[in-house]
Amino acid sequence: MKRQAIKLATALVGLAGLLGIIGLIVSQDASALLNLLLGASGGILLVVAAHILPMMCSALGWRAAMRPLWSAGFGTFLWARLVRESANAVLPVAQVGGDVLGARVLALHGARTVQAGAGMLVDLTLEFLTQILFFAIGLSVLVLIGGGDMVRLGGLGLAVAILTGIAFVLAQRWGMFRLFERLLGRIAQQFDWPALGSLSGLHDTVISIYRDRRAMAEAAAGHLASWLLGAGEVWLTLHVLGADIGFAEALVMESLGQAVRTAAFLIPGALGVQDGAFLALGVMFGLPPEIGLSVSLVKRIRELVLHAPALLIWYLLEGRRLLRTPEDARGGQA
């Protein structure tokens, strides 16, 4: 009953977000939006291809974080990153479900379950901390180019993000992941993944990863590079849509837009929230509302073109694995 209630609540929130997007489109000139996107269709494919670069940097960062415990080829981490992003972007789940699938990909490629889980949690932490730094960079640029009330609002958001980051790191040091061991054990029971529950020692494994300072520095650099390349992706999107805007403005839009998306992590795909944020940020820089909204819609198109097929491939591979070796496929590596 409780599980059904969570599913229903998630579905309702996702539906509300979808209705929010429709409302934003209707509030603008829908035909102008459609013509704008159709006219930029060739460029949008270029934007989709360009997303591979930040994804590669994130995969490299994840691989560096895992290096103290387990090593695998770059292709394995790139595939795990693609599955992880795809689930978070496409599935009607809060934006953490894909992280569990990403860890499962690593487990199915040879990592012990506790290694895959610990590596995913450390990578998620570093991604969040570097996003705070990226947010601070974007806010600093906004101060330099003049942002008015948005600077004060962003400053408040940055203060909250920093405090959250500090609390998250301290909680890990104080044993938060011992609670994760029990939580993932419950997930293992619900989804019939026995090995996911074999996470005894998760806390100690996480702490051992943090001790490799060089690995942590390389992993953080990979994620920061990914965030900055994401700003380049937004700049490319804006130019594809015909907007004459500099990289500084694009960086501010991406850093603040991603901060809003992260804050709305309980909403599947940040439906409606991300779209409204980019519309408002575009207007702040003097862009027509349909341009700012189109930036977010291009991100949605990229998710459908790149992530939906990747997720379908994952499910096909998972289904074949279940049919071939049911027990191993459900459990992965212990």
Order of alpha helices (4+ residues) and beta strands (2+ residues): alpha-alpha-alpha-alpha-alpha-alpha-alpha-alpha-alpha-alpha-alpha-alpha-alpha-alpha-alpha-alpha
